[in-house]
Amino acid sequence: MARFRSLVSIVCSTILVVVAAGTHAQPRPEQSTDVGGQVTGEIMAIDSAAKTLTVVGANKDGGVYLTNSYTTIMNGDKSIKLGDLKKGWHVAVTSDRKDGKNVAQYITVVDTGN
């Protein structure tokens, strides 16, 4: 009986190894495979209708960032909305790229100039 259990254990282990070797991680269809980034810079423009924010960093990096219902915008420990941001404020933006656009995931106010 012990021999039978050992044989069953070996067969099951072999099957698990074969199945595991055949699986590969696949990105979800809605998950972007483009690489986003992070920039800290000055807000140059805010378009509430288009839900975009234009940020220029110290090295002239940055660009236009699209916001959506998943974008988190923080000023200190308070959650704020896109319309609460002001031109001239300094922010840190973490973004992903989706369909060729920069989509802001997190926007954190660094300095309001006050």
PyMOL commands that set and color helices and strands:
alter all, ss='L'
color gray80, all
select helices_A, chain A and resi 2-22+82-84
alter helices_A, ss='H'
color red, helices_A
select strands_A, chain A and resi 37-47+52-57+62-66+72-75+78-79+90-98+101-111
alter strands_A, ss='S'
color yellow, strands_A
deselect
rebuild
show_as cartoon
